[in-house]
Amino acid sequence: MGLPWDFHPVQGERVTLDLLRDADLEALHEMQSDPAVCRYLLYEPRSLEQVREALRRDAAATRLASAGDFIQPAIRERDGTFLGTMYFTIASVEDTGEIGWIMLPRHHRKGYAREAAALVLDLAFGELGLHRVFAELDPRNAASVALCRSLGMRHEGHFVEHMWLKDEWTDTGHFAILEREWRARGSESR
């Protein structure tokens, strides 16, 4: 097990995972205040002050040591352009993590989220030494479902009317992949 783990930038072919910066506030607000982006998230569109507070909290989250610890790095193009954010939390220090992502709509369908998620899975199964990573999402979010499938994540469950959210009962989809499954995909998974 590679815990505790301190954040360091992670470089891919086209994207870098890096800490959020104060300079990301405008782009982060654009993303987190967009009703279309927030439709399937746990929160309503956020005000500038709410985003500023989230930025402070998330930029300070730089260490994974125990269950509940999280990182939420920025996804950036090589030139530093903000594309979105990844989310990763330790669900169990013995073996399990949870992954998630949010992208600015103008950067959808370009493969950036997939590359960033693959970097996080490499990190989870490599440096962190985890056994399993899962994603929970609203199954109506077709883009996130497709991303999970493209990463080789298996659909393990569909919880009907699982939570009361935004004035309606919503379902939760559960996808997961094991370390051995990720390794078996080899270079195809990157």
C-alpha positions, 0 to 999 in steps of 0.5 A: 500500500502506498499510503500516505501519498502526497500529491504530485503532478501526473503527466499524460500524453495530452493532459496533466493532473495538477493542483487547482490554483487561484487562477482557475477560479473563473473557469471553475466557476463557469463549470460549477455554475452551469446548470447542464454540468450540474444536472447529474452532480450532487450540488446545484449550480454554485455562486462565485463565493461557493466556488471560491470556497470549494477551490480553497478546500479542494486546492488544499486537499493534497494528501491521501492517508486514510478513508475519506481523504480526497484529491480533486486536481485540475485536468489541464492541457499541456499549455496549462489550459483548465479543462475540468477536474478529476476526483479521487477518494480513498474509500477503504485504506485496505483496498478501494478508491472512488473516481469521478470527473467534471469537464467544461462542456467545450472540452467534451468529446475530445478524450481528455476525461478518458486520458485523465481518468486512465492516469488516475487509475494508473496511480490508484493501481500503481503508486497507491497499490489499491485493489479496486476503484469504483465510480457512482453516477446518475445512470442518465449521464450517458457520457459518464456511463460511456467513459466508465465502459471505455475504461473497462469498468464493469456495471455492477449495480443500478440502485433504483430511487437510491437518493432524494436529490434536487426534488426527485428520487434519483437512481445510482449506477455503480461501475468498478474495475479491479487492479488485475483487470486494469493491468490485463488491458495493458496499453489499450487502457491508456 
